[in-house]
Amino acid sequence: VAVSVTNGGALALDAISATSLGVDTSAGNGAVTQNAPVVVTGTTAVNAGSGAITLNNAGNDFSNAAGNSFTGGAINLRDTNALTITTLANGANQPVTVVAGGALTLPGAVTTTADITLSSGATLTMPGTLSGNNISLTGTAGMTLGADVTAAGNLSLTTTNTAVNQTAGKITAGGA
């Protein structure tokens, strides 16, 4: 069943099992949080305006198909399996955290003056530019950086006994 919710303020989701999920709190810039896992077999679109999106329950399972979209202030997402995000639009000076138990596919550039944390339970492949304060990247099966990575603060690259490959771009870190 498709689930669509529009709310003028903050919204806390309870357990959801759906073929698609649409959440829109942008009219009131309401935060979107959760009390239980969200499982969606099709696309998920969350628009919180400038409100925070915190969907970081370890039981979440968003579809790995293209079309998942998250627009908000600070964005904090977790998926138990692979995750493909077509649109990831965070607010100015707002952190981004995305953790996928499997492969993590992002739309391209992730830019903020706040912190960025991206973690993949497979190979983390970054096709676009990353720019933020402190940047932490984890790919348990390796990492491929295909564009500029600029950390005004600290940069952490973590893999599990596998290579970090840089195919293009430059890496810049300002932290000690």
BELTAGI-V780575 format. One record per residue. N is the residue number from 0. RES is the residue in one letter. SS is DSSP state (alpha for helix, beta for strand, coil for the rest). BURIAL is 1 if it has 24 or more other C-alpha atoms within 12 Angstrom, else 0. Layout:
n/res/ss/burial
N/RES/SS/BURIAL
N/RES/SS/BURIAL
This chain:
n/res/ss/burial
0/V/coil/0
1/A/beta/0
2/V/beta/1
3/S/beta/0
4/V/beta/1
5/T/beta/1
6/N/coil/1
7/G/coil/0
8/G/coil/1
9/A/coil/1
10/L/beta/1
11/A/beta/1
12/L/beta/1
13/D/coil/0
14/A/coil/0
15/I/beta/1
16/S/beta/1
17/A/beta/0
18/T/coil/0
19/S/beta/1
20/L/beta/1
21/G/beta/1
22/V/beta/1
23/D/beta/1
24/T/coil/1
25/S/coil/1
26/A/coil/0
27/G/coil/0
28/N/coil/1
29/G/coil/1
30/A/coil/1
31/V/beta/1
32/T/beta/1
33/Q/beta/1
34/N/coil/0
35/A/coil/0
36/P/coil/1
37/V/beta/1
38/V/beta/1
39/V/beta/1
40/T/coil/1
41/G/coil/1
42/T/coil/1
43/T/beta/1
44/A/beta/1
45/V/beta/1
46/N/beta/1
47/A/coil/1
48/G/coil/1
49/S/coil/1
50/G/coil/1
51/A/coil/1
52/I/beta/1
53/T/beta/1
54/L/beta/1
55/N/coil/1
56/N/coil/1
57/A/coil/1
58/G/coil/1
59/N/coil/1
60/D/beta/1
61/F/coil/1
62/S/coil/1
63/N/coil/1
64/A/coil/1
65/A/coil/0
66/G/coil/1
67/N/coil/1
68/S/beta/1
69/F/beta/1
70/T/beta/1
71/G/coil/1
72/G/coil/1
73/A/coil/1
74/I/beta/1
75/N/beta/1
76/L/beta/1
77/R/beta/1
78/D/beta/1
79/T/coil/1
80/N/coil/1
81/A/coil/1
82/L/beta/1
83/T/beta/1
84/I/coil/1
85/T/coil/1
86/T/beta/1
87/L/beta/1
88/A/beta/1
89/N/coil/1
90/G/coil/1
91/A/coil/0
92/N/coil/0
93/Q/coil/1
94/P/coil/1
95/V/beta/1
96/T/beta/1
97/V/beta/1
98/V/beta/1
99/A/beta/1
100/G/coil/1
101/G/coil/1
102/A/coil/1
103/L/beta/1
104/T/beta/1
105/L/coil/1
106/P/coil/1
107/G/coil/1
108/A/coil/1
109/V/beta/1
110/T/beta/1
111/T/coil/1
112/T/coil/1
113/A/coil/1
114/D/coil/1
115/I/beta/1
116/T/beta/1
117/L/beta/1
118/S/beta/1
119/S/beta/1
120/G/coil/1
121/A/coil/1
122/T/coil/1
123/L/beta/1
124/T/beta/1
125/M/beta/1
126/P/coil/1
127/G/coil/1
128/T/coil/1
129/L/beta/1
130/S/beta/1
131/G/beta/1
132/N/coil/1
133/N/coil/1
134/I/beta/1
135/S/beta/1
136/L/beta/1
137/T/beta/1
138/G/beta/1
139/T/coil/1
140/A/coil/1
141/G/coil/1
142/M/beta/1
143/T/beta/1
144/L/beta/1
145/G/coil/0
146/A/coil/1
147/D/coil/1
148/V/beta/1
149/T/beta/1
150/A/beta/1
151/A/coil/1
152/G/coil/0
153/N/coil/1
154/L/beta/1
155/S/beta/1
156/L/beta/1
157/T/beta/1
158/T/beta/1
159/T/coil/0
160/N/coil/0
161/T/coil/0
162/A/coil/0
163/V/beta/1
164/N/beta/1
165/Q/beta/0
166/T/coil/0
167/A/coil/0
168/G/coil/0
169/K/coil/0
170/I/beta/1
171/T/beta/1
172/A/beta/0
173/G/coil/0
174/G/coil/0
175/A/coil/0
